[in-house]
């Protein structure tokens, strides 16, 4: 996870809601923890730990990704569980 290359967009930075300091601190700690895990090669030298939001459900996902191919090796929760939750949500409307 290369966070050094992330640049702020001046248009969205001015309109984005301010994130509380406590949340910013948690985010920094999470980034440090993920970097430490990836540096330790806990998941192998070709894999890395990533955190993302599912586009459809907006739920956080933990993924182990192959660094070379960018293929998802493992995901928590699995894709089928996300789709089941979404289907259930639609059925209950």
C-alpha positions in Angstrom: 0.0 0.0 0.0 1.8 3.1 -1.2 0.3 6.1 0.5 3.1 8.5 -0.5 1.7 8.8 -4.0 -1.7 9.9 -3.0 -2.3 13.5 -3.8 -5.2 15.7 -2.5 -7.6 17.0 -5.1 -8.0 20.7 -4.4 -11.6 20.7 -5.6 -12.7 17.8 -3.3 -10.4 18.8 -0.4 -12.3 22.1 0.1 -15.7 20.5 0.0 -15.0 17.2 1.9 -16.2 17.1 5.5 -13.5 17.4 8.1 -12.5 14.1 9.7 -12.2 14.2 13.5 -8.7 14.0 14.9 -9.4 10.7 16.6 -10.5 9.1 13.3 -7.4 10.5 11.6 -5.2 8.9 14.3 -7.0 5.5 13.9 -6.4 5.7 10.1 -2.7 6.4 10.6 -2.4 3.6 13.0 -4.2 1.2 10.6 -1.9 2.2 7.8 1.2 1.6 10.0 -0.1 -1.8 11.0 -0.8 -2.9 7.4 2.6 -1.7 6.3 4.2 -3.7 9.2 2.2 -6.8 8.3 3.1 -6.5 4.6 6.8 -5.9 5.5 6.9 -9.1 7.6 5.7 -11.1 4.6 3.2 -12.9 6.9 1.1 -13.8 3.8 4.1 -14.7 1.7 6.5 -12.6 -0.3 4.1 -12.3 -3.3 1.0 -11.3 -1.3 -0.1 -8.2 0.6 -2.9 -7.3 2.9 -5.4 -4.6 1.7 -8.5 -3.0 3.1 -11.2 -1.8 0.6 -14.9 -0.8 0.6 -17.3 -2.9 -1.5 -18.7 -0.7 -4.2 -22.2 -2.0 -3.9 -22.7 -2.6 -0.2 -20.2 0.0 1.1 -19.0 -2.6 3.6 -15.3 -2.9 4.5 -13.4 -5.9 3.0 -10.1 -7.4 4.0 -8.2 -8.9 1.1 -5.0 -10.8 0.5 -3.9 -9.8 -3.0 -1.1 -11.2 -5.2 1.3 -8.2 -5.7 2.3 -9.3 -9.2 -1.1 -10.1 -10.8 -3.3 -8.0 -8.4 -5.6 -11.1 -8.2 -7.5 -11.5 -4.9 -6.2 -14.6 -3.2 -8.7 -14.5 -0.2 -11.3 -12.1 0.9 -13.2 -11.6 4.1 -16.2 -11.6 4.0 -16.3 -13.7 0.9 -18.1 -12.4 -2.3 -21.0 -14.8 -1.9 -21.7 -13.6 1.6 -21.8 -10.0 0.4 -24.3 -10.9 -2.4 -26.5 -12.9 0.0 -26.6 -9.9 2.4 -27.5 -7.6 -0.5 -30.2 -10.0 -1.7 -31.7 -10.3 1.8 -31.7 -6.6 2.1 -33.6 -6.2 -1.2 -36.1 -9.0 -0.2 -37.0 -7.3 3.1 -37.9 -4.0 1.4 
